[in-house]
Every structure is written in C-alpha cells, then in structure tokens.
C-alpha cells in the first residue's frame, strides 16, 4: 500500500524542490497551499502523514491558528523549510514526531506504520463552555457535576470530568453559555480516566438530542460549522 502524504506550502518557488525531495518509492504526495485546503482534503481522503512548510505555518492568519493545531494533532507531522541558496530540505520535527528524525525515517517509521485516516467534517475547536453534567438528566444536587468542555464541534464535545463513565452510555448536560439551556443528550464515544499520563480526564460525547436553535448558535456565534 502506498504512503499518502499531504504537503502544506504556499511558497511557489519551493514546491518544485519539495516535489523532487519527496519523490520516493511507495509515497504519493498531494500539495495544498493553505490549512483550509488541508482541512477539505483530510475530510474526504485518508492520509498517513503531513509535511508542513515552516514559512507557510508562520504566515497563517490569527483566526486560523486554532485550525492548524487541531488538524496537525491527528497525524504524524514534520515541519520543514528549504535552505536558502540550496535545493535541500531542512527537517524540523513537530509535536509527537521523534526529534532529530530524518525524512526517510519519518516516511518509513512514522507514516507507514500509521493507519491512513480522514478527519471528521466538524473538526473540534478548543472552547471552554460551562457545563452542568448529569448521568440521569435530573440535575439534582446528588446527580450534578459543574465542569467545562475542553473542545467542541457541531457534532459533539469533550467534557472534562474525573468521574467514572462507560463508553456508549448516555450523558445529559446543559451548556450554560447558550441562550437556549434545554439539556443536550449525547452518547459517550470514548473515556479518558483520571491519572492517564499527560491526558486530560473526561468523556468524548457525540450529540444525540440537541435543539436546532442550539446548533445554530454553536455555528453562528462560536463558528462551530
């Protein structure tokens, strides 16, 4: 199976150099010039890894920076730049990728061993809604947790909690920041228990019962589209 790599670069004079350096057996490459284009690409096509041109990343508008980190958090990522006056790539590791890694090792070890994936169309953004969380939907004092979301999308959210929850069970919660405070019901798709190293404890929820007006407010006021 080929290794599918997306390259993000708006440096037209450097793209040809990237293409030459990345012309490797078993590697297919798709070039996009912006992170919004990358979001569209990843939502419809599975990829094994991403290479990001440093100048392109540094030039991202402020309102797109959250999108950059949300996208790059899902894949093996390598930053790079073309060394001025040469036709060579300088490798600049990023995030979870091992430090001091070569291009060949990134492609063969990091990307080839990573199952190609797409992203959800409603990508989650870091936003901290105030939440009243309930197991039963009664929201009584003995069935209520005051907490916040770590991120959210039009499809669901991640709620920070140290309580024990089970996958595929239901949770009810009120998003206090919305004008309509009708309880939302969601299915728990994954759980992160307290104490897992370097992980925020909580539950990933997919919306199952939410008012249309609430979804509209998430889209219009909080840009969760």
PADO-83261 format. One record per residue (C-alpha): x, y, z; residue in one letter. Coordinates in steps of 0.001 Angstrom, whole numbers, padded with zeros to 6 digits, always signed. Layout:
N
XYZA
...
This chain:
225
+000000+000000+000000X
+001332+003487-000803X
+002055+006004+001942X
-000138+009061+001419X
+001456+012362+002441X
-000054+015860+002342X
+002340+018802+001911X
+001219+022266+003012X
+003181+025026+001262X
+002269+028349-000306X
+005904+029007-001261X
+005592+028562-005006X
+009331+028762-005615X
+009937+025933-003121X
+007186+023484-004144X
+009221+022106-007043X
+012104+021428-004661X
+009775+019688-002233X
+008388+017534-005035X
+011877+016426-006015X
+012932+015634-002446X
+009702+013755-001754X
+009772+011677-004919X
+010222+008389-003059X
+009147+004846-003969X
+005793+003990-002410X
+004987+007609-001478X
+002133+009591-003011X
+002115+013335-002429X
-000655+015932-002548X
+000228+019624-002277X
-002145+022210-000795X
-001375+025885-000247X
-003394+026552+002926X
-004677+024839+006033X
-008267+025414+004973X
-007470+023436+001823X
-005826+020808+004010X
-008995+020519+006114X
-011064+019827+002982X
-008512+017298+001736X
-008326+015383+005016X
-012097+015306+005457X
-012547+013289+002267X
-009261+011402+001753X
-007243+009204+004152X
-003633+010252+004778X
-000692+008764+006692X
+001152+011967+007483X
+001604+015694+006890X
+004639+017785+005990X
+004319+021495+006745X
+006433+024244+005233X
+007565+026463+008126X
+007088+029772+006282X
+003534+028770+005390X
+002745+027849+009002X
+004246+031051+010406X
+002190+033121+007973X
-001169+031683+008999X
-003712+034364+009999X
-004501+034530+013697X
-008063+033298+013223X
-006764+030105+011546X
-004131+029145+014123X
-006570+027020+016116X
-007430+025131+012934X
-003732+024437+012316X
-003171+022750+015660X
-006453+020835+015530X
-005531+019367+012136X
-001933+018553+012985X
-002900+016862+016242X
-004354+013884+014315X
-001344+012811+012217X
+002420+012285+012228X
+003773+015717+011296X
+007093+017009+010059X
+007957+020672+009693X
+010398+021637+007001X
+011909+024504+005094X
+014052+024833+002004X
+017533+026014+002972X
+018153+029368+001229X
+020537+029077-001708X
+020165+025322-001896X
+017713+022709-003117X
+017689+020816+000168X
+015019+020322+002821X
+015830+021097+006439X
+013833+018798+008724X
+012212+020424+011765X
+010354+017907+013973X
+006963+018936+015317X
+004695+017758+018120X
+004628+013988+018631X
+007216+013239+015944X
+010545+011974+017261X
+013294+014587+017464X
+016251+014512+015086X
+014418+012261+012685X
+015390+012025+009033X
+012937+012435+006175X
+013371+008761+005281X
+012690+007648+008862X
+009637+009893+009098X
+008155+008394+005942X
+009018+004778+006723X
+008680+004603+010515X
+006209+007332+011498X
+003898+007397+008478X
+003977+003885+007036X
+003097+002431+010424X
+000246+004910+010916X
-003151+003814+009612X
-004292+006309+006989X
-007293+008250+008245X
-009659+011076+007451X
-010838+013708+009902X
-014408+014385+010960X
-016009+017131+008925X
-016942+019035+012079X
-013451+019401+013465X
-013297+020172+017171X
-012019+023515+018376X
-010689+024403+021793X
-013518+026202+023541X
-014464+026121+027217X
-018231+026051+027680X
-019576+025986+031227X
-021326+022643+031672X
-023807+021111+034116X
-023338+017356+033689X
-025823+014695+034797X
-025976+010898+034494X
-029767+010687+034699X
-030908+014046+033374X
-032438+015012+036727X
-029727+017608+037517X
-030318+017209+041254X
-027564+018075+043729X
-026518+014414+044065X
-026553+013943+040268X
-024782+017079+039103X
-021218+017979+038193X
-020124+021516+037358X
-017400+021374+034753X
-016278+022697+031342X
-015628+021452+027824X
-012085+021149+026532X
-013216+021351+022917X
-016381+021192+020828X
-017675+020816+017291X
-021069+020803+015601X
-021173+017041+016226X
-020069+016746+019844X
-017678+017823+022567X
-015121+016663+025108X
-016185+017313+028705X
-013590+017346+031456X
-014525+015041+034341X
-012768+012758+036821X
-015891+010626+037389X
-016158+007070+036052X
-018169+006770+032855X
-018719+003956+030369X
-018430+004020+026597X
-021731+004024+024691X
-023711+005110+027737X
-025667+008379+027666X
-024996+011653+029426X
-027161+014744+029768X
-025692+018210+030089X
-026642+021854+029981X
-024420+024281+028076X
-024770+027343+030268X
-023288+029690+027671X
-026090+029094+025144X
-029237+031203+025061X
-031379+028048+024991X
-030484+025949+028018X
-032510+022848+027170X
-030462+019800+028252X
-028447+018143+025496X
-028213+014339+025436X
-025186+012626+023970X
-023617+009201+023589X
-020189+008707+025160X
-017825+007563+022427X
-014619+007425+024472X
-013406+007935+028032X
-010083+009167+029374X
-009746+008122+033045X
-008064+010351+035613X
-004381+009559+036042X
-003523+008658+032468X
-000159+010229+031748X
-000324+013655+030084X
-004012+013231+029261X
-006914+015406+030374X
-009560+013193+032041X
-013007+013311+030538X
-015536+011968+028080X
-015894+012425+024341X
-019572+012851+023517X
-021482+012748+020239X
-024665+014838+020253X
-027766+012651+020002X
-030541+015039+021106X
-029906+018774+020679X
-032190+021651+019675X
-031811+023125+016179X
-031550+026587+017753X
-028630+025384+019873X
-026818+024027+016818X
-027446+027306+015009X
-025965+029272+017904X
-022906+026993+018003X
-022417+027647+014298X
-023176+031370+014164X
-021775+032604+017477X
-018942+030145+018090X
-018015+029225+014494X
-018564+025506+015050X
-019513+024543+011498X
